[in-house]
Amino acid sequence: MAYAITQTCCNDATCVKVCPVNCIHPTPDEPDFDTTEMLYIDPASCIDCGACADACPVEAIFPVERLTEPLRAYAEVNAAYYAGAEPTAETTDPAPNFHRWGPPVFGRAIPSDFAPLDVAVVGTGPAGMYAVEDLLLRTNSRVTLIDRLPVAGGLVRYGVAPDHPSTKKIGETFGRFHTHPRLRLRLGVEVGRDVTTDELAARHDAVIYAVGASSARRLGIPGEDLPGSVAATTLVGWYNGHPDVPADAIDLSAERVVVVGNGNVALDVARILTADPAALEGTTISPAALAQLRSSKVREVVLLGRRGPESAAYTTSELFALTQLDDVELVVDGHDAQIEAAIESAPADGKASLLRGLAREAVDWSAPPRHGRRRIVLRFNSAPVEISGDTQVRALRVTGRTGEAEITAGQVVRAIGYRGTELPGLPFDEATGTIPHADGRVDGRPGTYVVGWIKRGPSGGIGANRTCARETVDALLDDAIAGHLPASR
């Protein structure tokens, strides 16, 4: 029986490397690898060896016959990726073979007498740790790993929802490098407060900044700064126990919450706010957040999307997981006939097709949420116009097909994306929220490099950082071999 890849796939591609029959696609050398939401196993070629499941860092791969009810549909999701594909020698012959891209590629020509480098990596999230892995396993470098927080992990620890424990497990893979003999871990050290960028550059041959995109994009509408209007970064940090977010940062006294945005973070927020607190016990959720959720008055979460269901930013796997919730009602706001048409005409493999079985309802936004099961309402083709209220959020005015509507709500969560924050001493592009660079080399700062979201902007999941880190480390080593690194003390 074949294996199947499920919702928590992180696109790390470790599974691709170990598959003996090349039945997991897209592979890192295929054009759609950089844009795919997840990887897929070809059931016709899988030989049921289990190597991929053993290697998966986030426990996303299972034998088809052992898929639980919420995950059972992923057998069809994997098979559908290969439906109609032209058969090749690799898919028709299940005998073990080498990947076309798999044989060793010696892309780095490092001189045998090359002296070890002292490299500082700032940031312990996935981007920084992929760079650390590359430096420790493929070079003889000595690495100083720095993070401003007292605990390592970055986005994996403080950005992944607590009800996704499998995704968080990749932190264990990264954590094994914390005790590597050529690595020094320095936590609670903030660049700009405890050490300057110039001091780091002077003490090391090279410095790689993997500081992510920790601030939230703004809506730019009136009322955005009212109490009760919060950034998703704050709410996510609240339920994950981020040291920067007070335990009482979120008020759950409102019955209706509007989340502006429909990416994966927006879905995470909606799911956590409507979850049965008992289901979150034993997870990594902050104890203070869990205590507040037990007394929460939130009955309804509205997910507000500017575009239609066919163009929503969330991944298919995350939406599918939302449709499988037993104790939460999922409803599509029927304010626009075009939404109905988009859902019904969506291709079978399109995101919008997952909404076909959901109830459509013309919601009375002036009335409080009805009693009964908690619910999540998806409102598409609607943009925020103004947050109203005197001393507290009272409502959100939004656009609609027949004119503007006012959604009565006590809290508005802004989940429209992240952006990087300027680091003292480094150049910064305000428009993109990134550090200007060329192939990871920071503009005007020889020996200084970037990786991850501060390099390319807030796009791509955990696995996308592996390729990103490889490019940056390649640039660093090329500079070192060519003698272009400034002399350190």
Buried (B, 14 or more C-beta within 10 A) or exposed (E): EBBBBBBBBBBBBBBBBBBBBBBBBBBBEEEEBEEBBBBBBBBBBBBEBBBBBEBBBBBBBBBBEEBEEBBBBBBEBBBEBBEEEEEEEBBEEBEEEEBEEBEEEEEEEEEEEEEEBBBBBBBBBBBBBBBBBBBBEEBEBBBBBBBBBEBBBBBBBBBBBBBBBBBBBBBEBBBEBBEBEBBEBBBEBEBEEEBBBEEBBBBBBBBBBBBBBBBBBEBEBEBBEBEBBBBBBBBBBBBBBBEEBEEEBBBBEBBBBBBBBBBBBBBBBBBBBBBBBEEBEEBBBBEBBBEBBEEBEBBBBBBBBBBBBBBBBBBBBBBBBBBBBEEBBBBBBBBBEEBBEBBEEBEEEBBBBBBEEBEBBEBEBEEEBEEEEBBBBBBBBBBBBBBBBEEBBBBBBBBBEEEEBBBBBBBBBBBBBBBBEBBEBBBBBEEEBBBBBEEBBBEEBEBBBBBBBBBBBBEBBBBBBBBBBBBBBBBBBBBBBEEEBEEBE
